[in-house]
Amino acid sequence: MKESEGKHNRERNLLALTGAAALLALAANLAFSAFNSHRKKTKKKDLPGSNVRVNLSPSEILRLADRIIANSKAVHEKVASVPLDKVSYVNVVSPLAELEAEQFPLIQSCVFPKFVSTSDEVRKASAEAERRLDAHALICSVREDVYLVIKAVAARGEWTSAEAKCYIQSLVREFERNGLNLTVTKREEVQRLRAQMDELSLQYIKNLNEKSTFLLFSEAELAGLPAEFFKGLDKAENGKFKVNLRSNFVAAVLELCKVGRTRRMVAVAYGKRCGDVNLPVLENLVQLRHKYARLLGYSNYADYAVDLRMAKTTSKVFEFLEDISINLTDLATKELNMLKDLKKKEEGEVPFGIEDLLYYAKRVEVQKFDIDFGALKQYFPVNLVLSGVFKTFQDLFGLRFEEILDAEVWHGDVRVFSVFDLSSRELFGYFYQDIYAREGKYGQTCVVALQNGALLSNGARQVPVALLISQFEKDISGHPGLLRFSEVVNLFHEFGHVVQHICNRASFARFSGLRIDPDFVEIPAQVLENLCYESFVLKLISGFHQDITMPIKDDICKSLKRWRHSFSALKLKQEILYCLFDQIIHSADNIDVVELFKHLHPKVMLGLPVLEGTNPASCYPRSAIGYEAACYSHIWSEVFASDVFASKFHGDPLNQYVGMQFRNKVFGPGGAKEPIEVLSDFLGREPSIQAFVDSKSEYTL
């Protein structure tokens, strides 16, 4: 889910809207009654099987949040009151599982409005509701009485199914990762450390956000930048332009500026941000994380972070990163030599530095590929692309999408679709499509789970509900909304998450759709974004906006596929560098983070030294919050997605037999099976890195 860094929060992020609140076991039937009158007033059609509520007022949102919390307390008390010698799956586990499924859409009904509502008051109420729900969820997560009855059920070993066993173990593990199996003193220390860690993580990000630095350059020193770039710059009294050290400005300079000295100055200034304040913050944060992990029985924080992921062990992560790096070395060396030769021709004997990578890679791409991305945009009218995406996913996965024209929505641009199995006509779920830009709306493309699929105690299946959010350009006065190619790729990726969520068939909401192993959750969507580079699919989703019967030409399709892999080995080496840094600092004590970068940089980046005076550790937020000891995860999912696509989809990307196998074997289990088992079952063997390495070498420049 990422075109930019925010997308991997992405992204993965998928958007974790409620944090721990999504795991509350609550009494849904009591909360529903509060909204009967609201539902009777509307003339719009409800979605059968969906408990998602839209268009709640600020007061309704807060009342629902408070009712959820009150009901949660009652349910937890009831579960906790079961005598330890009388616990059973029926009186402890089954109620919790059912209530998780039933309450999640109500929780999301409180929370998702802050991302889509046009009303400032609604967004404020939604944010406050989330705060209350998360605070209560934290209390629930450390209730010893509830932990003891669940532990007692687990000790009996009376499983109704393999998935039920997995669910009970998940409940126990969650409590124990919060310290409930420790003494009271150690448990209090765990909570204290967690609070300190949260405070330091936020301080690190706050320092970066508050750092408002700029450099002054003349127009000549910014040669190569387009006119649009200068429109966003203020001028100093001496007439020079103020270049703010924000990522979008920095990326533009490093990629487009012809002046090497300017690129270097910007790269150095950007790389030394917050060095005086964030280096000690990060060092303290890492030490607290190690203490936290050791209290919970782990050797270090990396072991704690990776334990529940597909990778399982830090040694596996290091082995994976080193294998990828070694296998890419020859290709990366060829790429680097090509860039060095070009710089020598243009700038003489000035040494090539890391700050030159993006600029000269871009220069070679312009020379080697005949792709005008501005002109290419003319071939991707948003409605045509959407139509092609729908057809692609319906044909590949045996589905049918039907628009519900009279469904209740929060804005006139929002569309709602039901999803059916094509052969049985079984309702699989719904998705809301809110894809056009408007003020106050969340700014990234992402998918939000509004209701999770689950098998309820009465034998009925609760259907999943998803929300696709984006900020696309809308058709205005005869001018069609057009998508950049990167937006097309992003749309395929995110729509993959929509289908992933809806096609899940797990019995427990906890294992539904997107609530799965974070090392695995991005793999299916990354498999499907590969379709954007296949000629057949590109022609299906493209058409010149003034004559949609004219798709993009074959030579452009081929160029896009080659462009995708240009300098990918060298760029990936740079990503591996940061992943290794992240893994090392979370695997050992008392690491000098500045010296570590100085050591790693030339080793991984083929002799290129770290920029003198920079402190990458002081301005790398992924190690501070969100991806600590898990920065490798993006590469991990990309590598195994390449294996899946190359092995099963390459050559016949819309083969419905393969698509149905993918739907049933990869989407279907959700988090109820180990990811390695899921991929092995689909591939007929264990996943491998070789297809990924081969894909990079296949399209050498």
C-alpha positions as CSV (number, residue, x, y, z in Angstrom):
1,M,0.0,0.0,0.0
2,K,2.7,2.4,-0.8
3,E,3.7,5.0,-3.2
4,S,5.2,7.0,-0.5
5,E,6.6,6.3,3.0
6,G,3.3,6.9,4.6
7,K,1.7,4.2,2.5
8,H,3.8,1.4,4.0
9,N,2.3,2.5,7.4
10,R,1.1,1.3,4.5
11,E,1.5,1.3,5.2
12,R,0.1,-2.0,5.8
13,N,0.2,-0.8,6.4
14,L,-3.1,-1.3,6.2
15,L,-4.7,1.3,8.3
16,A,-5.0,0.2,11.9
17,L,-7.8,2.5,12.8
18,T,-8.5,1.4,16.3
19,G,-5.4,-0.3,17.5
20,A,-6.2,-2.6,20.4
21,A,-9.9,-1.4,20.4
22,A,-10.5,-3.7,17.4
23,L,-9.9,-6.7,19.7
24,L,-12.5,-5.9,22.3
25,A,-14.9,-8.6,23.2
26,L,-18.2,-6.7,23.6
27,A,-22.0,-7.2,23.7
28,A,-23.2,-6.2,20.3
29,N,-26.9,-6.8,20.8
30,L,-27.1,-4.2,23.6
31,A,-25.5,-1.6,21.4
32,F,-27.7,-2.2,18.4
33,S,-30.8,-1.0,20.2
34,A,-29.4,2.5,20.6
35,F,-29.6,2.9,16.8
36,N,-33.0,1.4,16.0
37,S,-34.6,4.8,15.9
38,H,-31.8,6.2,13.7
39,R,-32.2,3.4,11.2
40,K,-35.9,3.8,11.0
41,K,-35.5,7.5,10.0
42,T,-33.4,6.8,7.0
43,K,-35.0,6.1,3.6
44,K,-31.8,4.5,2.3
45,K,-31.3,0.8,2.1
46,D,-29.3,-1.1,4.8
47,L,-26.9,-3.7,3.6
48,P,-28.2,-7.1,4.7
49,G,-25.6,-8.7,7.0
50,S,-23.6,-5.5,7.6
51,N,-23.6,-3.9,11.0
52,V,-21.6,-0.9,9.9
53,R,-23.3,2.4,10.7
54,V,-22.8,5.5,8.6
55,N,-23.8,9.2,9.0
56,L,-23.7,9.1,12.8
57,S,-23.8,12.6,14.4
58,P,-21.1,13.6,16.8
59,S,-23.3,12.8,19.8
60,E,-24.3,9.4,18.4
61,I,-20.7,8.5,17.8
62,L,-19.7,9.3,21.4
63,R,-22.8,7.6,22.9
64,L,-22.0,4.5,20.9
65,A,-18.4,4.5,22.0
66,D,-19.5,4.8,25.7
67,R,-22.1,2.1,25.3
68,I,-19.4,-0.2,23.7
69,I,-17.2,0.4,26.7
70,A,-20.0,-0.2,29.2
71,N,-21.0,-3.4,27.5
72,S,-17.4,-4.5,27.3
73,K,-17.0,-4.2,31.0
74,A,-20.1,-6.3,31.6
75,V,-19.0,-9.1,29.2
76,H,-15.5,-9.2,30.7
77,E,-17.0,-9.4,34.2
78,K,-19.2,-12.3,33.1
79,V,-16.4,-14.2,31.5
80,A,-14.1,-13.5,34.5
81,S,-16.7,-14.8,37.0
82,V,-16.7,-18.3,35.6
83,P,-15.1,-20.6,38.3
84,L,-11.8,-22.0,37.1
85,D,-13.1,-25.6,37.6
86,K,-16.1,-25.0,35.4
87,V,-14.5,-23.2,32.5
88,S,-15.3,-24.5,29.0
89,Y,-15.0,-23.4,25.4
90,V,-18.8,-22.6,25.4
91,N,-18.8,-20.3,28.5
92,V,-15.5,-18.5,28.0
93,V,-14.1,-18.7,24.5
94,S,-17.2,-18.9,22.2
95,P,-18.8,-15.7,23.7
96,L,-15.5,-13.8,23.3
97,A,-15.1,-14.9,19.7
98,E,-18.7,-14.0,18.8
99,L,-18.5,-10.7,20.5
100,E,-15.3,-9.8,18.7
101,A,-17.0,-10.4,15.4
102,E,-20.2,-8.5,16.3
103,Q,-18.6,-5.5,17.9
104,F,-15.8,-4.7,15.4
105,P,-18.2,-3.0,12.9
106,L,-19.6,-0.9,15.7
107,I,-16.1,0.2,16.8
108,Q,-15.3,1.0,13.2
109,S,-18.5,3.0,12.9
110,C,-17.2,5.2,15.6
111,V,-13.7,5.5,14.2
112,F,-13.7,5.6,10.4
113,P,-15.6,8.9,10.1
114,K,-12.5,10.9,11.2
115,F,-10.9,9.8,7.9
116,V,-13.8,10.5,5.5
117,S,-16.3,13.0,7.0
118,T,-16.6,16.5,5.7
119,S,-17.7,17.7,9.1
120,D,-15.0,18.9,11.5
121,E,-17.2,18.2,14.4
122,V,-17.8,14.6,13.3
123,R,-14.1,14.1,12.8
124,K,-13.4,15.5,16.3
125,A,-16.0,13.2,17.8
126,S,-14.6,10.2,15.9
127,A,-11.1,10.9,17.2
128,E,-12.4,11.3,20.8
129,A,-14.3,8.0,20.4
130,E,-11.1,6.3,19.3
131,R,-9.2,7.6,22.3
132,R,-11.8,6.3,24.7
133,L,-12.0,2.9,23.0
134,D,-8.2,2.5,22.9
135,A,-7.9,3.5,26.6
136,H,-10.5,0.9,27.6
137,A,-8.9,-1.7,25.3
138,L,-5.6,-1.2,27.2
139,I,-7.4,-1.9,30.5
140,C,-8.9,-5.0,29.0
141,S,-5.6,-6.3,27.7
142,V,-4.2,-6.5,31.3
143,R,-7.1,-8.1,33.1
144,E,-5.6,-10.9,35.1
145,D,-9.0,-12.4,35.9
146,V,-9.9,-12.9,32.2
147,Y,-6.5,-14.2,31.4
148,L,-6.8,-16.9,34.1
149,V,-10.1,-18.3,32.9
150,I,-8.8,-18.4,29.3
151,K,-5.6,-20.0,30.5
152,A,-7.7,-22.6,32.3
153,V,-9.6,-23.4,29.1
154,A,-6.3,-23.8,27.2
155,A,-5.0,-26.1,29.8
156,R,-7.9,-28.5,29.3
157,G,-7.0,-28.9,25.6
158,E,-10.6,-29.4,24.6
159,W,-10.5,-28.0,21.0
160,T,-13.5,-28.0,18.8
161,S,-11.2,-27.5,15.7
162,A,-7.7,-26.7,14.7
163,E,-8.8,-23.1,14.1
164,A,-10.4,-22.9,17.6
165,K,-7.1,-24.1,19.1
166,C,-5.2,-21.4,17.2
167,Y,-7.7,-18.8,18.5
168,I,-7.4,-19.8,22.1
169,Q,-3.6,-19.8,21.8
170,S,-3.8,-16.4,20.3
171,L,-5.8,-15.1,23.3
172,V,-3.3,-16.5,25.8
173,R,-0.3,-15.3,23.9
174,E,-1.8,-11.8,23.6
175,F,-2.2,-11.6,27.4
176,E,1.3,-13.0,28.1
177,R,2.9,-10.5,25.7
178,N,1.4,-7.9,28.0
179,G,3.1,-9.6,31.0
180,L,0.1,-11.3,32.6
181,N,2.2,-14.5,33.2
182,L,4.7,-12.5,35.3
183,T,4.7,-11.4,39.0
184,V,2.8,-8.3,39.8
185,T,6.1,-6.3,40.3
186,K,7.4,-7.4,36.9
187,R,4.0,-6.8,35.3
188,E,4.1,-3.2,36.6
189,E,7.6,-2.8,35.2
190,V,6.4,-4.0,31.8
191,Q,3.6,-1.4,31.8
192,R,6.0,1.4,32.9
193,L,8.5,0.5,30.2
194,R,5.8,0.5,27.6
195,A,4.7,3.9,28.6
196,Q,8.3,5.2,28.4
197,M,8.8,3.6,25.0
198,D,5.6,5.2,23.6
199,E,6.7,8.6,24.9
200,L,10.2,8.3,23.4
201,S,8.8,7.1,20.0
202,L,6.4,10.0,19.8
203,Q,9.2,12.4,20.9
204,Y,11.4,11.2,18.0
205,I,8.7,11.8,15.5
206,K,7.7,15.2,17.1
207,N,11.4,16.3,16.8
208,L,11.4,15.5,13.1
209,N,8.0,17.1,12.4
210,E,9.0,20.3,14.3
211,K,12.3,20.7,12.6
212,S,11.7,23.3,10.0
213,T,15.0,23.8,8.1
214,F,15.6,25.3,4.7
215,L,18.5,26.0,2.5
216,L,18.9,29.0,0.2
217,F,19.7,28.5,-3.5
218,S,19.7,30.7,-6.6
219,E,17.8,29.6,-9.7
220,A,21.0,28.6,-11.4
221,E,21.9,26.3,-8.4
222,L,18.5,24.6,-8.9
223,A,19.0,24.0,-12.6
224,G,16.9,21.1,-13.9
225,L,14.0,21.6,-11.5
226,P,10.6,22.2,-13.3
227,A,8.7,25.5,-13.1
228,E,6.1,23.8,-10.8
229,F,8.8,23.2,-8.2
230,F,9.6,26.9,-8.0
231,K,6.0,27.8,-7.6
232,G,6.0,26.1,-4.2
233,L,9.0,28.0,-2.9
234,D,9.3,31.2,-0.9
235,K,12.0,33.7,-1.6
236,A,14.5,35.2,0.9
237,E,15.3,38.9,1.0
238,N,18.4,38.3,-1.1
239,G,16.2,36.8,-3.9
240,K,17.3,33.2,-3.4
241,F,14.8,30.4,-3.1
242,K,14.1,28.7,0.2
243,V,14.2,25.0,-0.3
244,N,12.4,23.4,2.7
245,L,13.9,20.1,3.9
246,R,10.7,18.2,3.6
247,S,10.8,14.8,1.8
248,N,8.9,16.0,-1.3
249,F,11.3,18.9,-1.9
250,V,14.3,16.9,-1.1
251,A,13.3,14.0,-3.4
252,A,12.7,16.5,-6.3
253,V,16.2,18.1,-5.9
254,L,18.0,14.7,-5.6
255,E,16.2,13.4,-8.7
256,L,16.2,16.4,-11.0
257,C,18.8,19.0,-10.0
258,K,21.7,19.1,-12.5
259,V,24.1,20.8,-10.0
260,G,26.0,18.2,-8.0
261,R,27.0,20.6,-5.3
262,T,23.3,21.4,-4.6
263,R,22.4,17.8,-4.5
264,R,25.1,17.1,-2.0
265,M,24.2,20.1,0.2
266,V,20.6,19.1,0.3
267,A,21.4,15.4,1.0
268,V,23.8,16.3,3.8
269,A,21.4,18.8,5.5
270,Y,18.5,16.3,5.2
271,G,20.6,13.4,6.6
272,K,21.8,15.3,9.7
273,R,18.4,16.5,10.8
274,C,17.8,16.2,14.6
275,G,21.1,14.5,15.1
276,D,21.7,16.3,18.4
277,V,18.3,15.4,19.9
278,N,17.1,12.2,18.1
279,L,20.3,10.1,18.5
280,P,20.1,10.0,22.3
281,V,16.3,9.4,22.0
282,L,16.8,6.4,19.7
283,E,19.6,5.0,21.9
284,N,17.5,5.2,25.0
285,L,14.4,3.9,23.2
286,V,16.3,0.8,22.0
287,Q,17.7,0.0,25.5
288,L,14.2,0.3,26.9
289,R,12.9,-2.1,24.3
290,H,15.6,-4.6,25.2
291,K,14.6,-4.4,28.9
292,Y,10.9,-4.8,27.9
293,A,11.6,-7.9,25.8
294,R,13.8,-9.5,28.4
295,L,11.1,-9.1,31.1
296,L,8.8,-11.1,28.7
297,G,11.4,-13.8,28.3
298,Y,13.2,-12.9,25.1
299,S,16.9,-12.3,24.5
300,N,16.4,-9.0,22.8
301,Y,13.7,-6.8,21.3
302,A,14.2,-8.2,17.8
303,D,13.4,-11.7,19.0
304,Y,10.3,-10.3,20.6
305,A,9.2,-8.4,17.5
306,V,9.8,-11.2,15.0
307,D,8.5,-14.1,17.1
308,L,4.9,-13.8,15.9
309,R,5.8,-13.0,12.3
310,M,6.3,-15.2,9.3
311,A,10.1,-14.9,9.6
312,K,9.9,-16.3,13.2
313,T,13.5,-15.6,14.2
314,T,16.1,-12.8,13.8
315,S,18.6,-15.3,12.4
316,K,16.2,-16.0,9.6
317,V,15.8,-12.2,9.0
318,F,19.6,-11.7,8.8
319,E,20.0,-14.7,6.5
320,F,17.2,-13.5,4.3
321,L,18.6,-9.9,4.0
322,E,22.2,-11.1,3.4
323,D,21.1,-13.7,0.8
324,I,19.2,-11.0,-1.2
325,S,22.0,-8.5,-0.9
326,I,24.7,-11.1,-2.0
327,N,22.5,-12.2,-5.0
328,L,22.0,-8.7,-6.1
329,T,25.7,-7.6,-5.8
330,D,26.8,-8.4,-9.4
331,L,23.8,-6.6,-10.9
332,A,24.1,-3.7,-8.5
333,T,27.8,-3.3,-9.4
334,K,26.9,-3.1,-13.1
335,E,24.3,-0.5,-12.3
336,L,26.6,1.6,-10.2
337,N,29.4,1.5,-12.8
338,M,26.9,2.7,-15.4
339,L,26.0,5.7,-13.1
340,K,29.6,6.5,-12.3
341,D,30.5,6.5,-16.0
342,L,27.7,8.9,-16.8
343,K,28.7,11.2,-14.0
344,K,32.2,11.2,-15.2
345,K,31.1,12.3,-18.6
346,E,29.0,15.1,-17.3
347,E,30.9,16.3,-14.2
348,G,34.5,15.1,-14.7
349,E,36.5,13.5,-12.0
350,V,34.2,14.4,-9.1
351,P,33.7,11.3,-7.0
352,F,30.3,9.6,-7.2
353,G,28.4,9.8,-3.9
354,I,25.2,8.4,-2.6
355,E,23.5,11.7,-3.2
356,D,24.0,11.1,-7.0
357,L,22.1,7.9,-7.2
358,L,18.6,9.1,-7.9
359,Y,19.7,11.9,-10.3
360,Y,21.8,9.7,-12.5
361,A,19.4,6.8,-12.3
362,K,16.8,9.2,-13.6
363,R,19.1,10.4,-16.4
364,V,19.7,6.8,-17.6
365,E,16.0,6.0,-17.5
366,V,15.2,9.1,-19.6
367,Q,17.8,8.0,-22.1
368,K,16.9,4.3,-22.2
369,F,13.1,4.4,-22.0
370,D,10.8,6.3,-24.2
371,I,8.2,6.9,-21.5
372,D,6.6,10.3,-21.0
373,F,4.6,9.8,-17.8
374,G,2.8,13.1,-18.3
375,A,1.5,11.9,-21.7
376,L,0.9,8.4,-20.4
377,K,-1.6,9.8,-17.9
378,Q,-3.8,10.7,-20.8
379,Y,-4.5,7.0,-21.3
380,F,-5.8,6.3,-17.8
381,P,-9.2,8.0,-17.3
382,V,-10.2,7.0,-13.8
383,N,-13.6,5.5,-14.8
384,L,-12.0,3.4,-17.5
385,V,-9.3,2.1,-15.2
386,L,-11.9,1.2,-12.5
387,S,-14.0,-0.7,-15.1
388,G,-10.9,-2.6,-16.1
389,V,-9.9,-3.3,-12.5
390,F,-13.4,-4.7,-11.8
391,K,-13.3,-6.9,-14.9
392,T,-9.8,-8.2,-14.1
393,F,-10.6,-9.1,-10.5
394,Q,-14.1,-10.6,-11.4
395,D,-12.7,-12.8,-14.1
396,L,-9.6,-13.9,-12.2
397,F,-11.3,-14.8,-9.0
398,G,-14.8,-15.9,-10.1
399,L,-16.6,-13.0,-8.5
400,R,-19.4,-10.6,-9.5
401,F,-19.6,-7.0,-8.3
402,E,-23.0,-5.3,-8.2
403,E,-23.5,-1.6,-7.4
404,I,-26.1,-0.8,-4.7
405,L,-27.5,2.4,-5.9
406,D,-29.7,3.3,-2.9
407,A,-27.3,2.4,-0.1
408,E,-26.7,5.0,2.7
409,V,-23.4,6.7,2.3
410,W,-21.5,9.7,3.9
411,H,-20.9,11.6,0.7
412,G,-22.3,11.8,-2.8
413,D,-19.0,10.5,-4.3
414,V,-19.2,7.2,-2.4
415,R,-20.3,4.1,-4.2
416,V,-21.2,0.7,-2.6
417,F,-20.9,-2.7,-4.1
418,S,-21.9,-6.2,-3.1
419,V,-19.6,-9.0,-4.0
420,F,-21.0,-12.4,-5.0
421,D,-19.5,-15.8,-5.9
422,L,-20.1,-16.0,-9.7
423,S,-21.2,-19.7,-9.7
424,S,-23.1,-20.1,-6.4
425,R,-24.3,-16.5,-6.2
426,E,-23.4,-16.6,-2.5
427,L,-23.0,-13.1,-1.0
428,F,-19.3,-12.8,0.0
429,G,-19.4,-9.2,1.3
430,Y,-19.5,-5.5,0.5
431,F,-17.1,-2.7,-0.2
432,Y,-17.4,1.1,-0.1
433,Q,-15.5,3.0,-2.7
434,D,-14.5,6.6,-1.6
435,I,-11.8,7.5,-4.1
436,Y,-12.1,11.2,-5.0
437,A,-10.3,14.0,-3.4
438,R,-12.0,16.4,-1.0
439,E,-11.1,18.6,1.9
440,G,-10.6,17.0,5.3
441,K,-10.3,13.5,4.0
442,Y,-7.4,11.1,4.7
443,G,-4.7,11.8,2.2
444,Q,-3.4,8.3,1.3
445,T,-4.8,5.4,-0.7
446,C,-5.6,2.5,1.7
447,V,-8.2,-0.1,2.6
448,V,-10.0,-0.2,5.9
449,A,-11.7,-3.3,7.2
450,L,-15.2,-2.1,8.5
451,Q,-16.5,-5.6,9.3
452,N,-14.6,-8.9,9.5
453,G,-15.9,-12.2,8.2
454,A,-16.7,-14.8,10.8
455,L,-18.7,-18.0,11.4
456,L,-21.3,-17.1,14.1
457,S,-22.6,-19.6,16.7
458,N,-26.0,-19.9,14.9
459,G,-24.2,-21.2,11.9
460,A,-24.6,-18.0,9.8
461,R,-21.6,-16.4,8.2
462,Q,-21.0,-12.8,8.9
463,V,-19.8,-11.1,5.7
464,P,-16.8,-8.9,5.5
465,V,-17.2,-5.2,4.7
466,A,-14.3,-3.1,3.3
467,L,-13.7,0.6,2.5
468,L,-11.3,1.7,-0.2
469,I,-10.1,5.3,0.3
470,S,-8.1,7.4,-2.2
471,Q,-7.7,11.0,-3.4
472,F,-8.1,10.7,-7.2
473,E,-8.8,13.5,-9.5
474,K,-12.5,13.7,-10.4
475,D,-14.2,14.3,-13.8
476,I,-15.0,18.0,-14.0
477,S,-16.9,19.9,-16.7
478,G,-16.0,17.5,-19.5
479,H,-12.4,17.0,-18.3
480,P,-12.0,13.4,-17.3
481,G,-10.2,12.5,-14.1
482,L,-6.8,11.0,-15.1
483,L,-4.6,8.7,-13.1
484,R,-0.8,8.8,-13.0
485,F,0.7,5.3,-13.7
486,S,1.8,5.1,-10.1
487,E,-1.8,5.6,-9.0
488,V,-2.9,2.8,-11.3
489,V,-0.4,0.5,-9.7
490,N,-1.5,1.6,-6.3
491,L,-5.1,1.0,-7.2
492,F,-4.4,-2.6,-8.2
493,H,-2.5,-3.1,-5.0
494,E,-5.3,-1.7,-2.8
495,F,-8.1,-3.4,-4.7
496,G,-6.1,-6.6,-4.0
497,H,-6.6,-5.9,-0.3
498,V,-10.3,-5.4,-0.9
499,V,-10.7,-8.8,-2.5
500,Q,-8.3,-10.4,0.0
501,H,-10.6,-9.1,2.9
502,I,-13.8,-10.2,1.2
503,C,-12.7,-13.6,0.0
504,N,-11.5,-14.7,3.5
505,R,-13.3,-17.7,4.9
506,A,-11.8,-18.0,8.4
507,S,-14.2,-18.9,11.2
508,F,-12.9,-16.3,13.6
509,A,-13.0,-12.5,13.1
510,R,-9.5,-12.3,14.6
511,F,-8.2,-14.2,11.6
512,S,-10.3,-12.5,9.0
513,G,-9.0,-10.9,5.8
514,L,-6.5,-8.2,6.7
515,R,-5.9,-9.1,10.4
516,I,-3.1,-11.5,9.6
517,D,0.6,-11.9,9.9
518,P,2.2,-8.5,9.0
519,D,5.0,-10.2,7.1
520,F,2.3,-11.9,5.0
521,V,-0.6,-9.4,4.7
522,E,1.0,-7.5,1.8
523,I,2.0,-10.5,-0.2
524,P,-1.3,-11.1,-2.0
525,A,-1.7,-7.4,-3.0
526,Q,1.9,-7.3,-4.2
527,V,1.3,-10.3,-6.3
528,L,-1.7,-8.6,-7.9
529,E,0.0,-5.2,-8.6
530,N,2.3,-7.2,-11.0
531,L,-0.7,-7.4,-13.3
532,C,-0.2,-3.7,-14.1
533,Y,2.9,-4.5,-16.1
534,E,1.3,-7.2,-18.2
535,S,0.4,-6.0,-21.7
536,F,-3.0,-7.7,-21.8
537,V,-4.1,-6.1,-18.6
538,L,-2.6,-2.7,-19.5
539,K,-4.6,-2.6,-22.7
540,L,-7.7,-3.6,-20.8
541,I,-7.5,-0.7,-18.3
542,S,-6.2,2.0,-20.7
543,G,-7.6,4.1,-23.4
544,F,-6.9,7.7,-24.7
545,H,-9.2,10.0,-22.8
546,Q,-10.6,11.5,-26.1
547,D,-10.9,8.0,-27.7
548,I,-11.0,5.2,-25.2
549,T,-10.8,2.6,-28.0
550,M,-7.1,3.5,-28.3
551,P,-5.2,1.7,-25.5
552,I,-1.5,2.3,-24.9
553,K,0.9,0.8,-27.5
554,D,2.8,-2.5,-27.2
555,D,6.2,-0.7,-27.1
556,I,5.1,1.4,-24.1
557,C,3.9,-1.8,-22.3
558,K,7.3,-3.4,-22.8
559,S,9.1,-0.2,-21.7
560,L,7.1,0.0,-18.5
561,K,8.1,-3.5,-17.6
562,R,11.8,-2.8,-18.2
563,W,11.6,0.6,-16.5
564,R,10.1,-1.0,-13.4
565,H,13.4,-2.9,-12.8
566,S,15.8,-0.2,-13.8
567,F,18.5,0.2,-11.1
568,S,16.3,-1.9,-8.8
569,A,19.2,-3.8,-7.4
570,L,21.1,-0.7,-6.4
571,K,18.0,0.9,-4.9
572,L,17.1,-2.3,-3.0
573,K,20.7,-2.5,-1.6
574,Q,20.0,0.9,-0.1
575,E,16.8,-0.4,1.5
576,I,18.6,-3.5,2.8
577,L,21.2,-1.2,4.4
578,Y,18.5,0.4,6.6
579,C,16.8,-2.9,7.3
580,L,20.1,-4.4,8.6
581,F,20.7,-1.3,10.7
582,D,17.2,-1.7,12.2
583,Q,17.7,-5.4,12.9
584,I,21.2,-5.0,14.4
585,I,20.3,-2.2,16.9
586,H,17.3,-4.3,18.1
587,S,19.4,-7.5,18.4
588,A,22.3,-6.3,20.6
589,D,23.1,-3.9,23.4
590,N,25.1,-0.7,23.5
591,I,25.4,-0.2,19.7
592,D,27.0,3.0,18.6
593,V,24.4,3.9,15.9
594,V,26.6,6.5,14.2
595,E,29.6,4.1,13.8
596,L,27.2,1.3,12.8
597,F,26.0,3.3,9.8
598,K,29.6,4.2,8.9
599,H,30.5,0.5,8.9
600,L,27.4,-0.8,7.1
601,H,27.1,1.8,4.4
602,P,30.2,1.0,2.3
603,K,29.8,-2.7,3.0
604,V,26.3,-2.9,1.6
605,M,26.5,0.0,-0.9
606,L,29.5,-1.3,-2.8
607,G,32.1,1.0,-1.3
608,L,30.0,4.2,-1.3
609,P,30.6,5.8,2.1
610,V,27.9,7.4,4.2
611,L,27.7,11.2,3.6
612,E,30.1,12.9,6.0
613,G,28.4,14.7,8.8
614,T,25.0,12.9,8.4
615,N,23.2,10.9,11.1
616,P,20.8,8.6,9.3
617,A,19.7,7.1,12.6
618,S,18.4,10.4,13.7
619,C,15.9,10.8,10.9
620,Y,14.8,7.3,10.1
621,P,11.3,7.1,11.7
622,R,10.6,3.5,10.8
623,S,13.0,2.3,13.5
624,A,11.4,4.6,16.0
625,I,7.7,3.8,15.6
626,G,5.7,1.3,13.6
627,Y,8.4,-0.9,12.1
628,E,10.9,-1.3,14.9
629,A,12.9,-4.6,14.3
630,A,10.6,-5.2,11.3
631,C,11.8,-2.9,8.6
632,Y,12.7,-6.0,6.6
633,S,9.0,-6.8,6.1
634,H,8.4,-4.9,2.9
635,I,11.3,-6.6,1.1
636,W,10.2,-9.9,2.6
637,S,6.7,-9.6,1.1
638,E,8.0,-8.3,-2.2
639,V,10.4,-11.2,-2.6
640,F,7.8,-13.9,-2.0
641,A,5.1,-12.1,-4.0
642,S,7.6,-12.3,-7.0
643,D,7.9,-16.0,-6.4
644,V,4.2,-16.5,-6.4
645,F,3.6,-14.4,-9.6
646,A,6.5,-15.9,-11.5
647,S,5.6,-19.5,-10.6
648,K,1.8,-19.3,-11.2
649,F,0.7,-16.2,-13.1
650,H,3.5,-15.4,-15.4
651,G,2.6,-16.0,-19.1
652,D,-1.1,-16.4,-18.4
653,P,-1.8,-13.7,-15.8
654,L,-5.6,-14.0,-16.0
655,N,-5.9,-17.8,-15.8
656,Q,-9.1,-18.3,-13.8
657,Y,-8.0,-21.8,-12.6
658,V,-4.9,-20.2,-11.0
659,G,-7.0,-17.3,-9.8
660,M,-9.5,-19.6,-8.0
661,Q,-6.7,-21.6,-6.5
662,F,-5.2,-18.3,-5.2
663,R,-8.7,-17.2,-3.9
664,N,-9.3,-20.5,-2.0
665,K,-5.8,-21.3,-0.8
666,V,-4.3,-17.8,-0.2
667,F,-7.2,-15.5,0.5
668,G,-9.4,-18.2,2.1
669,P,-7.6,-19.2,5.3
670,G,-6.8,-15.7,6.4
671,G,-4.8,-15.8,9.6
672,A,-6.0,-19.3,10.6
673,K,-3.0,-21.0,9.0
674,E,0.7,-20.3,9.2
675,P,1.7,-18.2,6.2
676,I,4.5,-20.6,5.1
677,E,1.9,-23.3,5.0
678,V,-0.5,-21.1,2.9
679,L,2.2,-20.3,0.3
680,S,3.6,-23.8,0.3
681,D,0.1,-25.2,-0.3
682,F,-0.5,-22.9,-3.2
683,L,3.0,-23.2,-4.8
684,G,3.4,-27.0,-4.1
685,R,6.7,-26.2,-2.5
686,E,8.3,-23.8,0.0
687,P,8.6,-20.2,-1.3
688,S,12.0,-19.2,-2.6
689,I,14.0,-15.9,-3.3
690,Q,15.2,-17.1,-6.7
691,A,12.3,-15.8,-8.8
692,F,12.8,-12.3,-7.3
693,V,16.6,-12.3,-8.0
694,D,15.9,-13.6,-11.6
695,S,13.3,-10.9,-12.2
696,K,15.9,-8.2,-11.5
697,S,18.5,-9.7,-13.8
698,E,16.0,-10.4,-16.6
699,Y,15.6,-6.7,-17.4
700,T,19.1,-5.4,-17.1
701,L,19.8,-2.1,-18.8
